[in-house]
Amino acid sequence: MKKMIFTVFVLSASMLSVMAQTETVVIKTNLFCDHCLRCESCGPRIEMTVTVRFNPEKIQPDAIRQALASQGFDADEIKAIPQAYNNLDACCKKKE
């Protein structure tokens, strides 16, 4: 979860310099972390969608989705990269 938040933060922060030319994309993601939902630092920030403002001259929505997938989380129709998913903490994986 912290990796996903960090990735979204880095992508968002790098694009703040060109706010006049930004677009917004809302990406549906998944979260299975029981611990994070109860955690005081994570719980209040957990959403099932991620809203990202970006400069379309520098990055496209699919690249943002790929960045989320590379951290182990589904992003719209792009599935999480299996190796990244396997590296997530056990509490962040789907309950089988």
Contacts in CASP RR format, 6 or more apart in sequence:
PFRMAT RR
TARGET T0000
AUTHOR 0000-0000-0000
METHOD contacts of the structure
MODEL  1
MKKMIFTVFVLSASMLSVMAQTETVVIKTNLFCDHCLRCESCGPRIEMTV
TVRFNPEKIQPDAIRQALASQGFDADEIKAIPQAYNNLDACCKKKE
1 31 0 8 1.000
1 33 0 8 1.000
1 36 0 8 1.000
1 42 0 8 1.000
1 46 0 8 1.000
1 92 0 8 1.000
2 42 0 8 1.000
3 71 0 8 1.000
3 72 0 8 1.000
4 29 0 8 1.000
4 50 0 8 1.000
4 68 0 8 1.000
4 71 0 8 1.000
4 72 0 8 1.000
4 73 0 8 1.000
5 45 0 8 1.000
7 67 0 8 1.000
7 68 0 8 1.000
7 70 0 8 1.000
7 71 0 8 1.000
8 50 0 8 1.000
8 52 0 8 1.000
8 68 0 8 1.000
11 52 0 8 1.000
11 54 0 8 1.000
11 59 0 8 1.000
11 64 0 8 1.000
11 67 0 8 1.000
12 52 0 8 1.000
12 53 0 8 1.000
12 54 0 8 1.000
14 58 0 8 1.000
15 22 0 8 1.000
15 53 0 8 1.000
15 54 0 8 1.000
15 55 0 8 1.000
15 58 0 8 1.000
15 59 0 8 1.000
16 53 0 8 1.000
18 55 0 8 1.000
18 57 0 8 1.000
18 58 0 8 1.000
19 53 0 8 1.000
21 55 0 8 1.000
21 56 0 8 1.000
21 57 0 8 1.000
22 53 0 8 1.000
22 54 0 8 1.000
22 55 0 8 1.000
23 53 0 8 1.000
23 54 0 8 1.000
23 55 0 8 1.000
23 56 0 8 1.000
24 51 0 8 1.000
24 52 0 8 1.000
24 53 0 8 1.000
24 54 0 8 1.000
25 51 0 8 1.000
25 52 0 8 1.000
25 54 0 8 1.000
25 61 0 8 1.000
25 64 0 8 1.000
26 49 0 8 1.000
26 50 0 8 1.000
26 51 0 8 1.000
27 49 0 8 1.000
27 50 0 8 1.000
27 51 0 8 1.000
27 52 0 8 1.000
27 61 0 8 1.000
27 64 0 8 1.000
27 65 0 8 1.000
27 68 0 8 1.000
27 75 0 8 1.000
27 76 0 8 1.000
28 48 0 8 1.000
28 49 0 8 1.000
28 74 0 8 1.000
28 75 0 8 1.000
28 76 0 8 1.000
29 48 0 8 1.000
29 49 0 8 1.000
29 50 0 8 1.000
29 68 0 8 1.000
29 73 0 8 1.000
29 74 0 8 1.000
29 75 0 8 1.000
30 48 0 8 1.000
30 73 0 8 1.000
30 74 0 8 1.000
30 94 0 8 1.000
31 37 0 8 1.000
31 46 0 8 1.000
31 48 0 8 1.000
31 73 0 8 1.000
31 92 0 8 1.000
32 92 0 8 1.000
32 93 0 8 1.000
32 94 0 8 1.000
32 95 0 8 1.000
33 42 0 8 1.000
33 46 0 8 1.000
33 89 0 8 1.000
33 91 0 8 1.000
33 92 0 8 1.000
34 91 0 8 1.000
35 42 0 8 1.000
35 89 0 8 1.000
35 91 0 8 1.000
35 92 0 8 1.000
36 42 0 8 1.000
36 43 0 8 1.000
36 46 0 8 1.000
36 91 0 8 1.000
36 92 0 8 1.000
37 43 0 8 1.000
37 46 0 8 1.000
50 68 0 8 1.000
50 75 0 8 1.000
52 64 0 8 1.000
54 61 0 8 1.000
54 64 0 8 1.000
62 78 0 8 1.000
64 75 0 8 1.000
65 75 0 8 1.000
65 76 0 8 1.000
65 78 0 8 1.000
66 75 0 8 1.000
66 78 0 8 1.000
68 74 0 8 1.000
68 75 0 8 1.000
68 78 0 8 1.000
69 75 0 8 1.000
69 78 0 8 1.000
69 79 0 8 1.000
69 80 0 8 1.000
69 81 0 8 1.000
69 84 0 8 1.000
70 81 0 8 1.000
70 84 0 8 1.000
71 80 0 8 1.000
71 84 0 8 1.000
72 80 0 8 1.000
72 81 0 8 1.000
72 84 0 8 1.000
72 85 0 8 1.000
72 87 0 8 1.000
72 88 0 8 1.000
73 80 0 8 1.000
73 85 0 8 1.000
74 80 0 8 1.000
85 93 0 8 1.000
END
